[in-house]
Structure formats: C-alpha cells, structure tokens
Amino acid sequence: MIGSFRNFSKSKFAGLLVFIMIIPFVFWGMGSMFSSGNTNTVAKINKENISTQEFIDYLNRSGIPQETIRENLDNNIIEELLSGLVSTTLLDLEVRDYNLIISENTLLKKIKNNKNFHDENGNFQRIKYEKFLLENNQSAPAFELRLRGRELQKSLFDYIGAGSVSPSFLISKLYEEENKKLEIDFINLKNFYKKKEKITEKDLKDFLSQNKDQLKVEYVDFSYAVINPKNLIGVDEFNQSFFDKIDQIEIDISNEVNFETIVSSLKIKPANIKNFKFSMEKNEIERKIFELRNNNFDIFESGDDYILFKINDIKQKEPDLNDNQTKKEIINLVNQKNIFDYNKNLLNKITNKQFNNDDFLKMGSDKIESTKLNSIKDNKRFEINAVEILYSLPINSFTLINDEENNIYVAKIKRFQNDTKNNEKLKEYANKQNSNIKNTMLKSYDLFLNEKYNVVLNQKTIERVKNFFQ
C-alpha cells in the first residue's frame, strides 16, 4: 500500500507498517479549494467507505502545497496520498477490531513527558505547549486526537508483536556471527594489471575497431558574440538602455532574425569555432555553448557578460588518435577494460573452483598481506559490503573484495575466532534478536491484512479530485 500505487492490486499492504509511523506533524490549510461537503466515496475497505471529504481533509493535513500536488499529478501523487489514507484507515479498523484504547491519563502523560514542552529544569510548561500549537496552526483537541491515533497504532504494533522473546541459542548465534574475528590473507591486484605505458598503438586501434559506434565523438561548429555594457553601449554600468537592447536581441531571436544580422547591427565581432570537442580544459563559455547545443540559437548570461550564440553544425566522428587529449581518454578506457577483464577472468576461476591455494601462493609470492577483522562491521580496511561477503564464506575459500578507494584484492579466508561473550553486549543482542523476530511477525501480519481486507477504489472520484488541481 505504501509502495507504488500502480501496483496496489498486487501488494496492497507492502510497507504499510513503516509508513504509518512517519505521519506528518504540521498541518497546512489548502484554502477554500475543497470547501465542498461532497460525500462521494473515493475508496472502500470491506464495508467501510472513505468519502471524498475525508480524502480532502487528509490532503489538507498532508503538509504538501497545492502547487506541488498540481505539478505532480502525472506522477500519481493523488494515488500515493490516497494509499496513505487507506493505510491509516485500515489500521484504525484494526485498532477498533482489537478494542484498543488510550486513557485520558495516558494521553496527558505523553504530552507532559514530551521534552519539547519542558523548561531547562525538565518541568512541563503549558505555555510551551500552547506556543507549539499556535506556531503549527493547531488546536489542542486536534493535536491530542492525532496523538491518540499514533499511540493507538503503536499499541496495535506492540500487541501484534507481543511475546516475541528469542531463545538464548538464537541470541548467542547472532552475537557470534556479528562479533567473531576473521583472519584473511589478501593480494592487491594492482600489481597484476597491464600498465598504461605498456598499451600499444595496436591495442588502441583494436579497441576503437571493436567499439567504433559507442566511441564516436561529437564535434560542434558554432559562432558566438560576447556582449557587455562596454561593447554594446560604451559604458561600464548595467543601465536601462543596456537591458532594453538585450530585450531587443531576445525579440529578434524569437522572430528568427539570423545571427549574422544581429551581430552586424550590434557592431560586435563574433568568434567562429570549428570542430569543437568538449573538454574541461576549454574555456567556460565554449563549454556552456556545447552543453546548450540543442538550442541551436540563443542567448545566456555568463558572469558579467551575455553570450549570443548560433550552432552551425554538429558532427559525429570516430576518435582521432592524433589528438593528444583523445588519445589519453582512449588509453584510460583500454586500461579500465584490461582491469575489468582481468578481474572477471580471475573471479570466474574462483567461482568454477579452478583457483586453489597453490595458485594463490604462486600468484602472491612476496605480495601476500594478512589482517584480522574484529567484527562483521569492521570496515577500517575494506568496504563494508566486501566485509559482509568475507564473513559469509567458509574457511579456505577465495573471493574478490574492494576497499573504499576501489582497489581490488583477491582474499583467502584463513580462520574465524569467536569473541568472548560480554553480558552487557548479550543484552543488546537479545533486544536486537527480539526486534528481528518482531519484524518477521509484522511481515506476516501484513500478509494477514491482505487477506482480511478488500480495498476497492473509485477511479472516477479519484479523477474528479485531480480535476480540482488542474
């Protein structure tokens, strides 16, 4: 229900439990756009109707400006917001079904325990509470009703997950998995890649031949004129006369007056650029024109100047190895391909059991390094996902891993060493394992809700709501 609304019929309640816990806190009115008392049904959950007015009220409380909704109608924002209302209504039905209640005393304690309403001594200050309500355009009854709803939903989740206590062996297992130490040997593969200086002209030509369509370079011919107060009206200040002339240039462009005629009337000599290929080494104005090449004929600001430009031609050419910059770029691409191919071939050998300890020792010679990882969260040496892969493998197996700088290594799992159990840490892992079990239960609850409730949408009413914003 919280996922893409377009897949609503396939998975109505996916993610529902997460969504409900992040209800917005601040209300913003939507004006009189939806002042109507229309009670048409926009959705139905079993026999429970959700009226258009209820949906309108929900939109008013969503905190999303009207303009944002209007701009995102094609992105299904109305459907997404409706899915949120359906989710909230569904949980309200569950609260009612289980006859859950929150007493006035409990609600009062929740408010008084809110640190936002405390003074520096930790005492509740009603004036802070009232100031909060005023700043957020809320009344006390509305805020307390919303708070009650959140607490009831929390009670529902607690009720569903009640009694989820993990057995000690699962807690110990989780503790050992995440805290055991791991010793590995590894070899940095940078020593085995073909060096850039060893890449030959033949390597470059072969690479170009194999990838000629993908490597075509765009060359652009264009003309441009730099316009500023000094060369346009003979002064250094940006006055009304200058901006009037800029306005006239924009009018001439829209009236399809050609570039040559405009610059001739301005008496400004344009620059003519042939076969421009993008490079960060080129000047900023010409790079910008290249980026705007699809505009063909236009004017833009650059610092204290205006740039009038005209694209004369755009050509696709094969890379020219006689151009030093192009050659450097192709060498880098060939080098990256060599690295990729080497890593891929080595990984295939490991996967197909064609790489063993003798190969590792022969490959490493004097290049083998060793290290110990203190836990599955120890990413001081290698990237965290690589560490998790290492911990998932058996002793004496091999894999490729990387560090934060994307250096690649071949690694061997040497041995695991269990950490001495710490009673305080075990308490943390008991809570963590209980949370894991509770999350599993809530996922099952999601499936249960999917069977228990039938959600039907009124597409015509949804379209009618959309029309209010158009």
C-alpha positions as CSV (number, residue, x, y, z in Angstrom):
1,M,0.0,0.0,0.0
2,I,2.9,2.3,0.6
3,G,4.8,1.1,-2.5
4,S,3.9,2.3,-6.0
5,F,0.2,2.8,-6.1
6,R,0.2,1.4,-9.6
7,N,1.0,-2.0,-8.1
8,F,-1.7,-1.5,-5.5
9,S,-3.8,-4.5,-6.6
10,K,-0.7,-6.8,-6.4
11,S,0.6,-5.8,-3.0
12,K,-1.8,-3.6,-1.1
13,F,-0.1,-3.5,2.2
14,A,3.6,-3.7,1.3
15,G,5.5,-1.3,3.6
16,L,2.3,-0.2,5.4
17,L,3.7,-0.6,8.9
18,V,6.7,1.7,8.1
19,F,4.6,4.4,6.5
20,I,2.2,4.8,9.4
21,M,5.0,5.7,11.9
22,I,6.0,8.8,9.9
23,I,2.8,10.7,9.9
24,P,3.5,14.5,9.3
25,F,3.2,16.6,12.5
26,V,2.3,20.0,11.0
27,F,-0.9,20.9,9.2
28,W,-1.2,23.4,6.4
29,G,-4.6,24.5,5.0
30,M,-5.5,24.2,1.4
31,G,-7.7,27.3,1.3
32,S,-11.2,27.1,0.0
33,M,-10.4,24.9,-2.9
34,F,-12.1,21.9,-1.2
35,S,-14.8,23.7,0.9
36,S,-17.5,21.4,-0.6
37,G,-19.2,18.9,1.6
38,N,-19.1,16.3,-1.1
39,T,-19.5,12.8,0.4
40,N,-18.9,10.7,-2.7
41,T,-16.9,7.5,-1.9
42,V,-13.3,7.6,-3.1
43,A,-12.4,4.2,-1.7
44,K,-14.0,1.3,0.2
45,I,-12.4,-1.1,2.7
46,N,-14.7,-4.1,3.1
47,K,-17.9,-2.2,4.2
48,E,-16.1,0.9,5.4
49,N,-16.4,3.9,3.0
50,I,-13.8,6.6,2.6
51,S,-15.6,9.8,1.4
52,T,-14.2,12.4,-0.8
53,Q,-14.5,14.9,2.1
54,E,-12.3,12.6,4.3
55,F,-9.7,12.5,1.5
56,I,-9.9,16.3,1.1
57,D,-9.3,16.7,4.9
58,Y,-6.4,14.3,4.6
59,L,-4.9,16.3,1.8
60,N,-5.3,19.5,3.9
61,R,-3.3,17.9,6.6
62,S,-0.6,16.4,4.4
63,G,1.7,19.4,4.5
64,I,2.1,19.4,0.7
65,P,1.4,22.7,-1.0
66,Q,-1.3,22.8,-3.7
67,E,1.3,23.8,-6.3
68,T,3.4,20.7,-5.6
69,I,0.3,18.5,-5.9
70,R,-0.6,20.2,-9.2
71,E,2.8,19.8,-10.7
72,N,2.9,16.1,-9.8
73,L,-0.5,14.9,-10.9
74,D,1.1,13.0,-13.8
75,N,3.4,11.3,-11.2
76,N,0.4,9.8,-9.4
77,I,0.7,12.0,-6.3
78,I,-3.0,11.8,-5.7
79,E,-2.9,8.0,-5.8
80,E,0.1,7.9,-3.5
81,L,-1.7,10.2,-1.0
82,L,-4.8,8.1,-1.2
83,S,-2.8,5.0,-0.5
84,G,-1.6,6.7,2.7
85,L,-5.2,7.4,3.8
86,V,-6.3,3.9,3.0
87,S,-3.4,2.6,5.2
88,T,-4.3,4.9,8.1
89,T,-8.0,3.9,7.8
90,L,-7.1,0.2,7.7
91,L,-5.1,0.5,10.9
92,D,-7.9,2.4,12.6
93,L,-10.2,-0.5,11.7
94,E,-7.7,-2.9,13.3
95,V,-7.5,-0.8,16.4
96,R,-11.3,-0.9,16.6
97,D,-11.4,-4.6,15.9
98,Y,-9.0,-5.3,18.8
99,N,-10.8,-2.9,21.1
100,L,-7.6,-1.0,21.9
101,I,-8.0,2.3,24.0
102,I,-5.8,5.0,25.3
103,S,-6.9,6.6,28.5
104,E,-7.0,10.4,29.2
105,N,-4.4,9.9,31.9
106,T,-2.0,8.1,29.5
107,L,-2.5,10.8,26.9
108,L,-1.8,13.5,29.4
109,K,1.4,11.8,30.5
110,K,2.6,11.5,26.9
111,I,2.1,15.3,26.4
112,K,3.7,16.1,29.8
113,N,6.7,13.8,29.0
114,N,7.4,15.5,25.7
115,K,10.7,17.2,26.1
116,N,9.7,19.9,23.6
117,F,7.3,21.2,26.3
118,H,9.9,21.2,29.1
119,D,11.9,24.1,30.6
120,E,15.6,23.9,31.4
121,N,14.8,22.0,34.6
122,G,12.8,19.3,32.9
123,N,9.4,20.6,34.1
124,F,6.4,20.7,31.8
125,Q,5.4,24.2,30.8
126,R,1.9,24.7,29.4
127,I,2.9,27.9,27.8
128,K,5.4,26.0,25.6
129,Y,2.7,23.5,24.7
130,E,0.3,26.3,23.7
131,K,3.1,28.1,21.8
132,F,3.7,24.9,19.8
133,L,0.0,24.7,18.9
134,L,-0.1,28.3,17.8
135,E,3.1,28.0,15.7
136,N,1.7,25.0,13.9
137,N,-1.8,26.3,13.5
138,Q,-3.4,23.5,15.6
139,S,-6.0,23.3,18.3
140,A,-5.4,21.3,21.4
141,P,-8.2,18.8,20.6
142,A,-6.9,18.3,17.1
143,F,-3.4,17.7,18.3
144,E,-4.5,15.3,21.0
145,L,-6.7,13.4,18.6
146,R,-3.8,12.9,16.3
147,L,-1.5,11.9,19.2
148,R,-4.1,9.4,20.4
149,G,-4.3,7.9,16.9
150,R,-0.5,7.4,16.8
151,E,-0.4,5.9,20.3
152,L,-3.3,3.5,19.4
153,Q,-1.4,2.4,16.3
154,K,1.8,1.9,18.4
155,S,-0.3,-0.2,20.8
156,L,-1.5,-2.2,17.9
157,F,2.0,-3.0,16.7
158,D,3.0,-3.8,20.3
159,Y,0.0,-6.1,20.6
160,I,0.8,-7.9,17.3
161,G,4.5,-8.4,18.3
162,A,3.8,-9.2,22.0
163,G,5.5,-12.2,23.4
164,S,8.3,-12.3,20.8
165,V,11.1,-13.5,23.0
166,S,14.2,-15.1,21.4
167,P,15.6,-18.3,22.7
168,S,19.2,-18.0,24.1
169,F,20.8,-20.1,21.3
170,L,19.5,-17.6,18.7
171,I,20.8,-14.7,20.7
172,S,24.2,-16.4,21.0
173,K,24.2,-17.3,17.3
174,L,23.6,-13.7,16.3
175,Y,26.2,-12.4,18.8
176,E,28.8,-14.9,17.4
177,E,28.0,-14.1,13.8
178,E,28.5,-10.4,14.2
179,N,31.4,-10.3,16.7
180,K,33.6,-13.2,15.7
181,K,37.0,-12.1,14.4
182,L,38.2,-13.1,10.9
183,E,41.8,-13.6,9.7
184,I,42.4,-13.3,6.0
185,D,45.3,-13.2,3.6
186,F,45.0,-10.9,0.6
187,I,46.8,-9.7,-2.5
188,N,46.4,-6.3,-4.1
189,L,45.7,-7.0,-7.8
190,K,47.1,-3.6,-9.0
191,N,50.4,-5.4,-9.3
192,F,49.0,-7.7,-12.0
193,Y,47.2,-5.3,-14.3
194,K,48.8,-4.3,-17.6
195,K,50.5,-0.9,-17.1
196,K,49.2,2.0,-19.1
197,E,52.6,2.6,-20.6
198,K,52.5,-1.0,-22.0
199,I,49.4,-0.2,-24.0
200,T,50.4,-0.2,-27.7
201,E,49.1,1.7,-30.7
202,K,47.7,-1.7,-31.9
203,D,45.8,-2.1,-28.6
204,L,44.2,1.3,-29.2
205,K,43.3,0.7,-32.8
206,D,41.8,-2.7,-31.9
207,F,39.8,-1.2,-29.1
208,L,38.5,1.6,-31.5
209,S,37.6,-1.0,-34.1
210,Q,35.6,-3.1,-31.6
211,N,33.8,-0.1,-30.2
212,K,33.6,2.4,-33.0
213,D,29.9,3.1,-32.7
214,Q,30.0,3.6,-29.0
215,L,33.1,5.8,-29.1
216,K,32.0,8.3,-31.7
217,V,32.8,11.9,-30.6
218,E,30.6,14.9,-31.1
219,Y,32.2,17.9,-32.8
220,V,30.3,21.2,-33.0
221,D,30.8,24.3,-35.2
222,F,29.4,27.4,-33.7
223,S,29.7,31.2,-33.6
224,Y,29.2,33.4,-30.6
225,A,29.4,37.1,-29.5
226,V,30.3,38.3,-26.0
227,I,28.0,41.2,-25.1
228,N,28.5,43.6,-22.2
229,P,27.7,47.3,-21.5
230,K,31.2,48.4,-22.7
231,N,31.0,46.9,-26.2
232,L,27.2,47.4,-26.6
233,I,26.6,51.0,-25.3
234,G,30.1,52.2,-24.5
235,V,29.8,52.4,-20.7
236,D,30.6,50.0,-17.8
237,E,27.3,50.1,-16.0
238,F,24.3,47.9,-16.5
239,N,21.6,50.6,-17.1
240,Q,18.2,50.5,-18.6
241,S,19.5,51.3,-22.1
242,F,21.7,48.1,-22.0
243,F,18.8,45.9,-20.8
244,D,16.5,47.4,-23.5
245,K,19.0,46.3,-26.2
246,I,19.2,42.8,-24.6
247,D,15.4,42.6,-24.7
248,Q,15.5,43.5,-28.4
249,I,18.0,40.8,-29.1
250,E,15.7,38.2,-27.5
251,I,12.8,39.6,-29.6
252,D,15.0,39.3,-32.7
253,I,15.8,35.7,-31.9
254,S,12.1,34.8,-31.4
255,N,11.4,36.5,-34.7
256,E,14.1,34.3,-36.4
257,V,16.3,37.2,-37.3
258,N,19.6,35.5,-38.2
259,F,22.7,35.6,-36.1
260,E,24.8,37.4,-38.6
261,T,22.3,40.2,-39.0
262,I,22.0,40.7,-35.2
263,V,25.8,40.9,-34.5
264,S,26.3,43.1,-37.5
265,S,23.7,45.6,-36.2
266,L,25.5,45.5,-32.8
267,K,28.9,46.0,-34.4
268,I,30.4,43.2,-32.4
269,K,32.8,40.8,-34.0
270,P,31.8,37.2,-33.3
271,A,34.1,34.2,-32.7
272,N,33.8,31.3,-35.1
273,I,34.7,27.9,-33.6
274,K,35.2,24.8,-35.8
275,N,35.3,21.2,-34.7
276,F,34.8,21.9,-31.0
277,K,35.1,18.8,-28.8
278,F,34.1,19.1,-25.2
279,S,37.0,19.2,-22.7
280,M,37.3,20.7,-19.2
281,E,40.4,22.4,-20.4
282,K,38.4,24.6,-22.9
283,N,37.1,27.9,-21.7
284,E,33.9,28.1,-19.7
285,I,31.8,30.0,-22.4
286,E,32.6,27.5,-25.1
287,R,31.8,24.5,-22.8
288,K,28.5,26.1,-22.0
289,I,27.6,26.6,-25.6
290,F,28.5,22.9,-26.2
291,E,26.1,21.9,-23.4
292,L,23.3,24.1,-24.9
293,R,24.0,22.9,-28.5
294,N,20.4,21.5,-28.9
295,N,19.1,25.1,-28.5
296,N,20.7,26.0,-31.9
297,F,20.3,29.8,-31.5
298,D,20.0,31.6,-28.1
299,I,21.5,34.0,-25.6
300,F,22.6,33.3,-22.0
301,E,24.3,35.0,-19.1
302,S,27.9,34.2,-18.2
303,G,29.3,36.3,-15.3
304,D,29.0,39.9,-16.2
305,D,28.5,39.1,-19.9
306,Y,25.7,38.0,-22.2
307,I,26.6,35.4,-24.8
308,L,24.7,35.3,-28.1
309,F,25.4,32.0,-29.9
310,K,24.5,30.1,-33.1
311,I,25.1,26.4,-33.7
312,N,26.3,25.9,-37.3
313,D,26.9,22.2,-37.4
314,I,27.1,19.1,-35.3
315,K,29.1,16.1,-36.5
316,Q,29.7,12.6,-35.1
317,K,33.3,11.4,-35.8
318,E,35.4,8.5,-34.8
319,P,38.1,9.4,-32.2
320,D,41.3,10.8,-33.6
321,L,44.3,9.2,-32.1
322,N,46.4,12.1,-33.4
323,D,44.6,14.3,-30.9
324,N,46.6,14.1,-27.6
325,Q,43.5,14.6,-25.4
326,T,41.5,12.0,-27.3
327,K,44.4,9.5,-27.1
328,K,44.7,9.9,-23.4
329,E,41.0,9.2,-23.0
330,I,41.2,6.1,-25.1
331,I,44.2,4.8,-23.2
332,N,42.2,5.3,-20.0
333,L,39.3,3.3,-21.5
334,V,41.6,0.5,-22.6
335,N,43.2,0.4,-19.2
336,Q,39.8,0.2,-17.5
337,K,38.8,-2.7,-19.8
338,N,42.1,-4.5,-19.1
339,I,41.4,-4.3,-15.4
340,F,37.8,-5.4,-15.8
341,D,38.8,-8.3,-17.9
342,Y,41.5,-9.5,-15.5
343,N,39.2,-9.3,-12.5
344,K,36.4,-11.1,-14.4
345,N,38.6,-13.9,-15.5
346,L,40.0,-14.4,-12.0
347,L,36.6,-14.3,-10.5
348,N,35.4,-16.9,-13.0
349,K,38.2,-19.2,-12.0
350,I,37.3,-18.8,-8.3
351,T,33.6,-19.5,-9.0
352,N,34.4,-22.6,-11.1
353,K,36.8,-24.0,-8.4
354,Q,39.8,-23.5,-10.8
355,F,41.7,-21.4,-8.3
356,N,43.3,-23.1,-5.3
357,N,45.8,-22.4,-2.5
358,D,48.8,-23.2,-4.7
359,D,47.6,-20.7,-7.3
360,F,47.2,-18.1,-4.5
361,L,50.7,-18.7,-3.2
362,K,52.3,-18.7,-6.6
363,M,50.4,-15.5,-7.5
364,G,51.3,-13.8,-4.3
365,S,54.9,-14.7,-3.8
366,D,56.1,-11.8,-1.6
367,K,53.0,-9.8,-2.2
368,I,50.7,-11.6,0.3
369,E,49.4,-9.5,3.2
370,S,47.5,-10.5,6.3
371,T,44.9,-8.8,8.5
372,K,42.3,-9.5,11.2
373,L,38.8,-8.1,11.1
374,N,37.3,-7.6,14.5
375,S,33.6,-8.0,13.5
376,I,31.3,-8.0,10.5
377,K,31.0,-4.2,11.0
378,D,34.8,-3.6,10.8
379,N,35.3,-1.6,7.6
380,K,38.6,0.1,8.5
381,R,40.4,-1.8,5.8
382,F,37.8,-2.9,3.3
383,E,34.4,-1.7,2.1
384,I,31.6,-2.8,4.4
385,N,29.8,-4.9,1.7
386,A,33.1,-6.7,1.0
387,V,33.4,-7.4,4.7
388,E,30.0,-8.9,4.8
389,I,30.9,-11.1,1.8
390,L,34.0,-12.3,3.6
391,Y,32.0,-13.3,6.7
392,S,29.6,-15.3,4.6
393,L,32.3,-17.6,3.2
394,P,33.8,-20.8,4.6
395,I,37.4,-21.2,5.7
396,N,40.0,-21.7,2.9
397,S,37.7,-20.1,0.3
398,F,38.6,-17.2,-2.0
399,T,36.9,-14.2,-3.3
400,L,37.5,-10.7,-4.8
401,I,36.9,-7.7,-2.5
402,N,37.4,-3.9,-2.6
403,D,38.3,-1.1,-0.3
404,E,36.8,2.4,-0.1
405,E,39.2,3.6,-2.9
406,N,38.0,0.8,-5.2
407,N,41.3,-1.1,-5.1
408,I,40.6,-4.8,-5.8
409,Y,42.1,-7.7,-3.9
410,V,41.9,-11.4,-4.0
411,A,41.4,-12.7,-0.5
412,K,41.6,-16.0,1.3
413,I,39.5,-16.9,4.4
414,K,42.0,-18.2,7.0
415,R,40.2,-18.7,10.3
416,F,37.4,-17.4,12.5
417,Q,37.8,-16.7,16.1
418,N,34.8,-16.4,18.5
419,D,34.7,-13.3,20.7
420,T,34.5,-13.8,24.5
421,K,30.9,-13.1,25.4
422,N,30.1,-9.9,27.2
423,N,27.0,-9.9,29.3
424,E,26.1,-6.3,28.6
425,K,26.5,-6.9,24.9
426,L,24.4,-10.0,25.1
427,K,21.5,-7.9,26.5
428,E,21.8,-5.7,23.4
429,Y,21.7,-8.7,21.1
430,A,18.7,-10.1,23.0
431,N,16.9,-6.9,22.1
432,K,18.2,-7.0,18.6
433,Q,17.1,-10.6,18.0
434,N,13.7,-9.9,19.6
435,S,13.3,-7.0,17.1
436,N,14.2,-9.3,14.2
437,I,11.5,-11.7,15.3
438,K,9.0,-9.0,15.8
439,N,9.7,-7.6,12.3
440,T,9.2,-11.1,10.9
441,M,5.9,-11.3,12.7
442,L,4.8,-7.9,11.4
443,K,5.6,-9.0,7.8
444,S,3.3,-12.0,8.4
445,Y,0.7,-9.6,9.8
446,D,1.0,-7.6,6.5
447,L,0.0,-10.8,4.6
448,F,-2.8,-11.4,7.1
449,L,-4.2,-7.9,6.4
450,N,-4.0,-8.6,2.7
451,E,-6.4,-11.5,3.2
452,K,-8.6,-9.8,5.8
453,Y,-9.4,-6.6,3.9
454,N,-10.7,-6.0,0.4
455,V,-9.9,-2.5,-0.9
456,V,-11.9,-1.1,-3.8
457,L,-11.0,2.3,-5.4
458,N,-13.5,4.6,-7.2
459,Q,-11.4,5.7,-10.1
460,K,-14.0,8.2,-11.3
461,T,-13.9,10.0,-8.0
462,I,-10.1,10.0,-8.0
463,E,-10.2,11.7,-11.4
464,R,-12.7,14.2,-10.1
465,V,-10.3,15.1,-7.2
466,K,-7.5,15.5,-9.8
467,N,-9.6,17.9,-11.8
468,F,-9.7,20.3,-8.8
469,F,-6.0,20.9,-9.2
470,Q,-5.9,21.3,-13.0
